[in-house]
């Protein structure tokens, strides 16, 4: 079904896909919403985005072959996901990152109710039906107290392996207003995944204003990831939470070495301003940050990728992802063209994620 899959799937190391998108279908949340919020949703609806992040010519940013015969949206049919993705690629575990607008509604109580409903839907429709799947806890992250309450509630289910945020937040994540989210994540031993996307229309989509074209938006998303890394490090988030682990999802990582060099250079000259930092920024990054491969910046000469990985301190913080069912999907049997050491490739394809998420 769909794209052809080679026999490589049966011979490679165990595969963990760290970025699969399960999609809500019309009416999916109704059984999980209290009557008050069902009526609110029907009467007033949501208020989340200043605009869409994806081109309208590509509905739900999906592969053309990812629309299931059931009529549900791509990523919304578990049986079809099994047949097209989990089974043919022999995926041992897949981590679901549900990209819903529930997490960034303007009405905080409505956002909290929607996020709880999304998480209950994930348990009932995905985690309890497919043992290979894990998921991120969707939270109303612009109200950190409500987000922490949802983490405390949902973390009891073993299928949730991280807290899910979107990278374009109202303020940089190192700000102390977001502390309750990280505090709750650490309390439950969960990493925090920061995924491509987000924004409520309050801030421009780039660091220099609003872009004219989708390609600008899509390319400049890396700016948001860089800003969040700088904020989390410089604001002392990892000093406050030494056990905190953060995963950058679908943001690339070719930019990370140069960003770290720049932070270390400026810290050496301006360290008296940030006396709460006891180590160079590069040490916090190497200790606390993980990245996923899709979209991996693969240079024309695959050997140059090895240099990037070396500057990152090796492959121990790199985890494989496909971005299924989106249009920029990475085929597990064709991604990462560089000639990696077999042990390094095995760590990227599954070992690192199994260690981070505690997967057996």
N, C-alpha and C positions, 0 to 999 in steps of 0.2 A: 504494500500500500504506500502511495506517495513516493518518496525518493528511494532509490535503490540502496541497500545496505550490504556492504561486503562481508566476507567471512572473517575479516579482521576482528569484528566484534566478539568473536568466540575465542580469540587467542590473546587479546590484550589484557592488561591488568584490570582489576575491579574498577568499575567506572561509577563515579558519583557526579551527578549533574547538579551543580549548585545554583542554577537559575532556570526554573521551569515556571511558566505563568499559567495559573489556573484562573479562568475567567467566569465571572458571574453571568448568569442568563436572566432574562426578564422574569421577575417574580421570585428569584432564588432566595432572597432574604426574608420574604414575607413570613414563613413559618418560624423564623428566629427573632422577629421583632415584636416587642410588646404592642398592644393595641394602640396606645398613645402615639407611638412612633410610626406605626403603619398608617394611621390617619394623617399624621403630620407629613409623611412622605407623599401620600396621595394628594394632599391639599396644597402643600407648599413646595415640595421637592427639595433638591439639593442646591447649595450655593458653594462651589468649590474652586473652580478654575477661572482665570482670566482669559483662557484660550486653550486650545488643544496642543499637545506636544507632538502629535503625529500628523502627517499629511492626509488630507481628507480622501485623496485618491487611493489610499491603502487602508481600508477599514480595519480597525483594531491592530494595525501594523503587522498583520499576519501573513505568513506564507500562503500562496494561492492554493496549495494543496492541503492546508490545515483546517479547512471548513468541514466539520463532520456531517455525515448524512442525516443525523438527528435533527438538524436545523439549529442547534445551539451554536454559539460563537466559538471560534478557535480557542482551544484551551478550556472549553466548558463541558466537554464530554469525556469522562474518565475512560470508558471502554475504547473510544477512538484514540485517546492518548496512549493507552496500553498498546494498541495495535500499531500505531504509527511511530511511537517513540520509545516507550519503556521496554517493550519486548524485542523489537528488531535490533536495538543497540545494546541489548543485554545490560541495562542500567541497574546497578545494585541498589542505589538509593537516588532519589530525586528530591531536591528542596524546592518547595512551592513558594513563590513570591507573588502574592496577589496584589496587582496594581490597581487598587480601587480608589475612587475619590472619597471613600468614607473617612479616610485618615486626615483629610484636610478641609472638611466642611467649616463654614464660618460659624455655625451654631455649635458650640462645643458639646452640649448635651446630646444633640442629634448625632454629632460625630462619634461620641462615645458609644451610643446605642448601636449605630451602624457597625462600628468596629467589633463590638461584642458579637453582633449577629454574623458578621463575616467570619469570625473565628469559630463560632459554633457551626456555621455552614462548612467550614474547612474540616472540622472534626467529623461531622456526620456524613458528608458527601465525598470526602477524599481520604482522610487519614484512617478512618475506621474501615474503609472499603479496600484500601490498597496498602499492604504492609511495607512496600518499598518507598512510600512517600513520607516526607517530613515537611514542615512548613514554618514560615515566619509569622510571629504574632503581629497582626495589624493593629496599630494604636493611633489615637488622636494626638499626634505628637506636638501640636501647637498648644495643647493644654497638658503640660507634663504631669500634673497631679492625676488627672483622669487617665492618662496613658499608663502611669505606674499602677493604678488600680487594675487596669485591664491586664497588665503583665502579671500581677500577683494572682489574678483569677485564672488566666489561661495557661500559665506555666505549669500548672498541675498535670496537664496532659503531656505524656512523654513524646507525642508526635511533634510538638513545637520545639524547634532547636535554635531559634534566634528571635530577636525582636527586629521588626522590619520598619525602617524609616525611608523616606525619599530624600534625595540629596538637596533639592531646592527648598530649604526651610525658610521661615520668615526671618530668622536671625542665624548667625553661625552657631553650630552645635556646641562649641566650647563654652558658650555663655552659660552662666550658672542657673538661668531659668530652666534649662533642660536637665539639670542635675537629677531630678526624681526618676527620669527615664533610665539613666545609666546606673543609678543606685539600685533600681529594681532589677535591671538586667544582671548586675553583679550578684545581687542577693540570690538570684535563682540560677546562677552559673551559666547564663545565656550570653552568647555573643550578640552584638548589635550589627545588623546588616544595613548598610546604607546603599540604596538602589538608585539608579538613573531615574530622573523624573521629578515630579512634584511642582510646587509653586502654586500660589493662590492669586496671582496677578498683582501682588503688592510690590514686587521687585522686578526689574528688567531681567530678561532671560540670559543676558550676558553681563560682563563686568563693565561694559561701556554703553549700555542701552539696549533698546529693543531691536532685534534683527529684522531684515527684510524677507529672508528666505528660510525655509525649513532646514536646509543644509547648514546654515549658520547656527541655528539652534542646536542641531544634532551634534555638530562638531564642538561647539563651545560648552557643551555639558561638562567637559573635562575641567573647565574653569571652576565649576561649582564643587567638584570633588577636591580640587587643589585648595580652594578656600576653606573647605571643611577640615582637611588635614591640618592646615596651618592653624586654624582656630583651636582644634582639639588639642594639639601639641602645645601651642603658646599659652593658651588659657589655663594650662595645667590640669586638664581632664585626667590624664594618665598618672599624674602625681596624686590626685585625689582618689583615683580608683586603680590601684596597681594591678588588679586582677582583670581589668576590663579588656575585652577583645573586640575589635571592630573589623568588619568585612566590607570592602568597597566592591559593589556589585555592578557590573556593566558600565564601569567608568574608565576602562583601560588602565594601563599602569606604565606605559613607556615614558610618561612625564614624571614619574615618581623619583627616579635618581636625581634629576636636575633640580627638582623642587627641594629635595633633602639637602643637596649641596648648598643651595641658596639659603635655606634656613640655618644651616650650620655656620655659614659665613657671617650672616647677620647676627646670629646669637653670640658668636665670638666677640663681636664689636659692641653689641648692645645688651649684653647679658645682665647688666645692672638694672635694667628696666624690668626684667622678668626674673627676679631673684627666687621665685617659687620653683623655677626649673633647676633641677640639680644635675642634669646631664644634657649633652648636646641633643638637639631635636632628632637627629638620625637614630639615636638609640631608642627613643620612644617609638619611632616609626617601625623599626625592625622588631621590636618586642611586642607591639600591640596591634599592628595592622596586617590584615590578609587581603588578597585581591583575587578576583575571578578572571578567567581568561577571555570571555567574550565581552566586548570586542578587543581581541588581542592585536596590538600594533605590530604586525609582522613586516619588517623591512624587505625590500626586494632581494637582498642577500640574507637568507635565513640565519646565517652565522652571526649577524649583528644582534639578533635577539639574545644570543647567549651572553653577549656583553652586557645587555640590559639586566638580565637575570643575575649576572655576576655582581653588578653594581648594587643590586637589591639584597645582596648577601646570600644568594642561592635561590633554590626553588621551594623552600619549606613553607613559604607564605602564599604560594600560588595554587589556586584551585580551579578545576575545570568547570566550564559552564557552556550551555548551548544557546540559551535564550529562547528555547522552544515555547510557543509556536511562531515567534516573530520573524519578520522578513530577513533579518540579519543573522539568522540561525547559523551556528557553527556545527558542522558534521563531526562527531567524535573521531571518525576514522580518517578525516582529512585535515583537521585543524593542527596547528603547531608543526610547521614544516621543518623547523630546526632539528638537527640530529642531536637529540638529548641522550644522555646516559640512561640506560634502561631503568635504573633505580629512580632517577630523577623524574622520568616520564611517569612511572608508576605513582610517585608521590603526587604529581600534579593531577593525574587522572582520577585519583581516589584516595590515596593514603593521607594526604594533608587534610582533606575534608572529614574523613572518618575520625582522625585524631581530634580536630577542632570541635566537631559536633558530637563526639562520643558515640559514634556509630559502630556496632559490633561487626 
